[in-house]
Amino acid sequence: MDPLSLLTPGAARGLAGVIFDLDDTVLDHGALTESAYGALFRLRETGLALIACTGRPAGWGEVIQRQWPIDATIVENGAVALVREQAGPGGGLAPSAGAGRVVTLDALDRGTRRARRAELVALADDMVRRFPAAALADDNDQRVTDVTIDIGEHRRVPPEDVQRMRAELRDRGVRTLVSSVHLHLTRDPSDKATGAVRLLSSRFGEDPTRARYRYAFVGDSGNDGVAFAAFALTFGVANVRAHLGKLSVPPRFVASLPMGGGFAEIAGRIAELRKNAPEP
């Protein structure tokens, strides 16, 4: 891992966009700071597309997509995405984040999705009944593809209990993902990287292979491991260092500050280099 000072103007200039995690990357323990929010505008002013990519629910993603200066929001660990309808003809990312209404992109029809999720809710109910330290997360009513169990947001669930739940769910054919606060139950094969590349290809016309070199990823934890490995240019906020044991491929560059301050630091370095670098 390298400090941000080693990022080159050529690498910054070659980017088409930045994909970023939310919790503990842009957000500080769930709160959006002024510096992190301002960093989004600074990146956008340099001509970069901005895509949030999170394990948070679709309901949260819709609000973010309406209010933040971003082009798309990928939610529930890559399963679905929210975008604004393109206001006119032509391809590529919409030039204005305020154009058009927000729509949800999901490969499954609504009936199939509801049936699949009802099964996951029943399994999650069984888990929290049998593991009293856990509880259903308080954001489940905003989710459409997965179900989350609170293991670290408002509760503290012993790691051995989390591992036992994951093993039992795996035996029942359910995929699980662990973030810093939630245990996710899903039957979708997506992750943050595949969800992002799928969106860039299907919605914005990017070549799937080339997209991994044209877009940078910013994250903070082991839950971002697949994305750190998938994209050529990756960044971590400083708190990623606590999760290096869970990462087979660490981020290429790491900020000196954690969470939103680190994101602002990364954004500032990219924006500075793009502003000052000579045109190719």
Secondary structure as GFF3:
##gff-version 3
##sequence-region A 1 280
A	DSSP	beta_strand	2	3	.	.	.	ID=ss1
A	DSSP	three_ten_helix	4	6	.	.	.	ID=ss2
A	DSSP	alpha_helix	9	13	.	.	.	ID=ss3
A	DSSP	beta_strand	17	20	.	.	.	ID=ss4
A	DSSP	alpha_helix	34	45	.	.	.	ID=ss5
A	DSSP	beta_strand	49	53	.	.	.	ID=ss6
A	DSSP	alpha_helix	58	67	.	.	.	ID=ss7
A	DSSP	beta_strand	72	75	.	.	.	ID=ss8
A	DSSP	beta_strand	80	84	.	.	.	ID=ss9
A	DSSP	beta_strand	102	105	.	.	.	ID=ss10
A	DSSP	alpha_helix	110	130	.	.	.	ID=ss11
A	DSSP	beta_strand	135	136	.	.	.	ID=ss12
A	DSSP	three_ten_helix	140	142	.	.	.	ID=ss13
A	DSSP	beta_strand	147	150	.	.	.	ID=ss14
A	DSSP	alpha_helix	159	171	.	.	.	ID=ss15
A	DSSP	beta_strand	175	178	.	.	.	ID=ss16
A	DSSP	beta_strand	182	186	.	.	.	ID=ss17
A	DSSP	alpha_helix	192	202	.	.	.	ID=ss18
A	DSSP	alpha_helix	208	214	.	.	.	ID=ss19
A	DSSP	beta_strand	215	219	.	.	.	ID=ss20
A	DSSP	three_ten_helix	222	224	.	.	.	ID=ss21
A	DSSP	alpha_helix	225	230	.	.	.	ID=ss22
A	DSSP	beta_strand	234	236	.	.	.	ID=ss23
A	DSSP	three_ten_helix	238	246	.	.	.	ID=ss24
A	DSSP	beta_strand	253	254	.	.	.	ID=ss25
A	DSSP	alpha_helix	259	276	.	.	.	ID=ss26
###
